Amino acid sequence: MPWHIIGREMRTCPPEYQEYVDKIGGLNRFGGSNFRIEWGETETEFVWGIDAIGRKGQHVISKHGGIPAWFITSWKPPECFGTPELWYAMSWDPESKIHTLGEFPWRGLYLPSSFNLYVRKVTGGGIRYGVQDAHGHRQIIEEPTRMEIDAMPLAFWVLDLLIPNMLKEIDVTYEQKRVAMQNRKLAEQAAARQRAYDAYMDAAPAWNGAASSKESNREAWMQRLKEKAAGMKLSAEDVAKILGKSHRVH
C-alpha cells in the first residue's frame, strides 16, 4: 500500500529517464536498477521504535527529508550490511522491544548517492546596526537566514554530466562488496576456530574419566606428570654424584 505525506508534491520519474540511467549503470543481480531516480517529496521509508511523541511501533518518514528535488540513489548489495545476526543485534531497541531497522535487506537497499541534482545555499544572514539612541548607542540586529534549494531539471544533458560519478559509484560498490565478503569470511573462520576450541575444552574424558588397564585418559596423564615433576628435585650435590665434578656437556 503506498504512503503519501500530505502537503507535498508527488512526482514519479518519467520512464524514459530511468531507462536512460539503466543503460549507463546497468541492472543488479535481482533485475533491479543499479541507480534509481527519485523525487525528494515522494519517497518514504519505514522506521520502527519510539517517535518524538512517545508512540511505539512502525512509522513512515520522508526518505530524502522532503527536499523538492530529484535524487539519484545507488543500489547496495546485502553483503554490504554484514550478516543478518549482526544486523538484528545492532538494530535492537531494548526500550521498544523491536528492531528499529526492520528486516534484513535480503535484496539490498537503495541509498542516496554522493552526488545530487540540487544545490543547497544559505541566503541572508549577517548583522547590522540600528539607529543611534540618545546616548549614541546602536543596537546590533542579526539578520535572518534561510536555506534555499536550487534544483536541477531532470534532463538528459544533466544525466550525461553525472555519468563519471555513476561509474565511480559502481566501483565503490564493488569494493564495498569485496571487503564485506572478505570480512565475513574472516569472521566465519574465527568463529569456526572458536567452536573447535570450545568443543575440545568441553569434550568428556575418555572412558568416562576412568583409565583403562593399558592407557589412561588425558586428565590422569596430566596428574601423573605433575606428581612426577614435583618429585624431581635434584641438588648440586646429587648432580655431582651422578656426573662427577667439572663435567662438561659436548
N, C-alpha and C positions, 0 to 999 in steps of 0.2 A: 504494500500500500504506500503510495507516495506521500511525502510530508512536505508542506509548504509553510514558510514563515510569512505571516500577514504583513502587508505594508511594503513589500519589496517586489521588484520587477523580476518576473520569472522568465528566463530565456534558456533555450537549448541551442547547442551548436548545430549550424546547418550541416547536413551530411557531406556536402562536397568538401568542406574544410577538414572534417575528420578523416575523410578518405585520403586527402592530400597529406595529412600528417602520418597516416598509416603507411603510405608509400615511402616516407622518409624513415620513420622509426621502426616499421615492421610490426609483427604480432608476437605475443608471448606464447609459451607452450600450451596455454589453455585456450588459445584462439582469440584472446582479447588484445586490445591495442597496447603497445608499449607506452604511448603517450595519449592522453585524453585532453580535449579542450572543454573546460567547464566555466560556467558563468558564476561569479562570486556570490550572487544573491540567491542562486537556485540550489546549489549543492548543500546538502545537510548530512550529518552523520550522527550515530548513536553513541552515547556515553552512559555509564552506569555508576551509581554511587549516591551521594547526598549532595543536592544542589545548594545554591546560596540561601534558600529559604527553608532548608531542612527536609525537603522531600526525598524519599529514598526510592530507588528503582531505576528505570530506564528513562533517559532524557534525550531529546533531539536538539542539536546545536548546529549553528552555521559552520560549514567546513572551512570556509575562507574568510570568516569574520564579517560576512555581508558586504564586502567591498564590491561596488558596481563596476567590475572589470572582468576581462577574460583571463583565465588561468590555464597554464599547462601543467598537468600532473603526470608524474612518472610512475610506471609500474615497478614495484619491488617484489621479487620472488619470496616465497615463505621462508627460504633458508636465511634470509637477511634478518629474521626476527627471532633467531635462536630456536630452541626446542620448545614443543608445547608445554613441557613441565616448567621450563624457565618462564615462559610467557604467563602462565597461570599463577606461578609463585610471585612474580613481580607485580601483577595486576590485582592481587587480592587485597580487598579493603576490609580489615577486621571490624570496622565500625558498622558498615552497612551489610557485611557478610556476603558480598558479591564481588565478582571480577569486574573491575572498572573498565577494562578494555574489551570485554566481551569474549567471543570465541576466537581461538587461534586462527590467524589468516591462512587457511589451508591453500587458498588460491592466490595468495599475495595481496598487496594493498597498493592503492594509488595515493602517492604523497605529492604535495606541491613541489614543483621543480625549483631549482635555484634561480631560474630566470622567469620573469613575469611579463605580462602585456600591459603593464601600467607603471607609473612612477608616482611616488609619494613626495609631496613637497609641503613645507610649512610656510604659511604666509602670515604677515603681520608681525607682532612682537616688538620688542624694544621698549624704551622708556622715553617720556617727555616731561617737561617741567610746566607746571601750571602758572597762573598769573601771580605776580608778587602780592603779598598781603601788606598790611600797614607797616610791618616790621621788616619788610624786604625779603621775607622768606618765600620760597617757591615749593609747592607740593610736587612730589615725584609721582608721576602717573605711569603705571605699567600698561602698555598696550596689549590687548588680547591677541592670541594666536589661534590659528586653526589649521587643521590638516586638510590638504586638498589632494584628490586623486586625479591624475592626468592619465586617462585610459587610452590605450592604443586601439585603433579599429581592428576588427577581425578581417584581415585582407591577406591575399596570397603573398604579396610583397613583404608583409610583416613576418609571415611564417618563414619565408626564404631567409630572412635575416637571422632566424633562430636555428637554422639547420646545424651550424657548427656546435651550438650549445646542446642540441639534441644528441648529436653523435658523441659528444663528450660525456653526456649523461649516461648513454648506453655503456660506455667503457667503465664508468664509475660503478654502475650497477653490476656489471660482470665481475669487477674486482671485489665488490662487497660480497657477492655470492661466493667467490672463490675463498676469501678469507673466512667467511662464515662457515663454509663446509669444512675447511681445514681446522678451525677451532672446534667444531662439533666432533670431528674425528679424534682430535687430541683429547677432548673431554670424555668420549666413549672409551678410548684406550685407558685413560686414567681410572675411569670407573671400573673397567674390567680388571685392572690390576688390583684395585682396592677390594673388589669382590673375591678375587682369588686369595688375597692375603687374609681377608676375614674368614673365608672358608677354611684355610689352613689353621688359623688360630682357634677356630671354633670346632675343629674336627675332633671326634671322640677318639681316645687312645685305643690301640689295637687290643683285641681280645677283651674288650670292655674294661680295660685297666688292669687286667691280671696277666702277668708274664707267663709264657709257656715254659716247658722244661728246657728248651734249647735256645730260645730267643726271649727277648724282653721288649716291652714297648718303650716308646721314646722317653716317657716320664721316669721309668725305672732306670734306664741307662743314664739319664741326667743326674739322678740321685746318686748312683754309684760313682760317677765321675767326680761329683762334689765331695763325696766321702773319701775317695782316693786322693784327691788333691789336698784335702785337709790333713791327711796323714803324711804327706810328703814334705817333711820339714828336715832338711839337712843343714848341719852347721859346717863351718870351715874345717873343723877337726874331722868330721865324717868324710868330707871330700878328700882330705889329705890321707886318711887311712886307706881309702879305696884307690886313689890315683897316684899317691906318693906326693912328696913335696917338689916344688919347682917344676911341675909338669907343664908341658906345652901341648897345645892342640894344633895339629898340622892339617 
